[in-house]
């Protein structure tokens, strides 16, 4: 048998300035009812609808695809529902 490769424990890395800011924002107390992403701390909300039409100058809603998801995480390809309270993400 060949020698098994040795495993090494990687030391913890200090968070970057951007990660420290995100952690600080996530830990800030939230006003009642404020939607905030538990993943990145953003407060930017995205709603996606399909089939929106305009009739007589008024917008008619189509089928809701996504409701109240984090816009910043969505840009990265992750769909994270916004929540009014801090809950751990699995």
N, C-alpha and C positions, 0 to 999 in steps of 0.2 A: 504494500500500500504506500502511496505517496504521502508525504507530509501534508497535513491539513493546513490551510492558510490560517495565519494568526489574526484574531479579531482585536481591534483596538477601540477603546471608548473615545468618542470625539468630545472634547471639552465644550461646555456651553459657550455660545457666542453672545456678546452684548447686542441688544437690539439697535438698529440703525436709528437715526434721528426721526425718520418718517414713521418707523414702527413705534417709537416712544411717543410720538404725537398721537398716533391712532389709539394707543393704549390709554393715554391720558384723557382723550375725548370720550372713549367708551366708558371710563370710570366716573366721569362727571355725572352729578345728579341730573336726571331728566325732568323737565316740567311734565305735568300730567298730560297724557295723550300724545306726546311727541313721538313720532316715528323715527327710529334710528336703527342702523344696521349693527347687529351684534358681531359681525365679522370684521368690518373695516372702520366702523364708527361714523360713516357718512350719514347725512340727513337728506340726501337727494333721492326722491321717489320717482319711480317709473311705472306708468300704466301703458299697456300695449293693447290695441284694439285692431281687429281685422274687419274690413268691409264697411268703413265709415263713408257715409254719403252726405251730400249737401242738397237739400230740397227747399225751395222757396227762401234761399239765403240762410237757412238754419242747418246746423250740423246734426246729423242723426247718427247715433252711436251704433257701432257694429258689435261683433262678438268679442268679449273680453278674453284676451289670451293670458296676460299677466296683470296682476293687480297689486300695487304697493310692494314692488320689489326694489332692491337697492340698485340705483342707476350705475354707480361706480363698479360694483361687483359684476353687473350685467355686461358692462363693457369688456370685462376680463373673461366673460364666458361662464360665469357662475350665477345662478339664480338664487338669491337669498331673500326670503320674505322679511319685510320690515316689521319690527315689533315695538310695542310701547314699553316693554320691561326687559331688563337684561336677563337673558337665558343662555346657558352655555351651548355652544355649537358642537355637535358630535363630529 
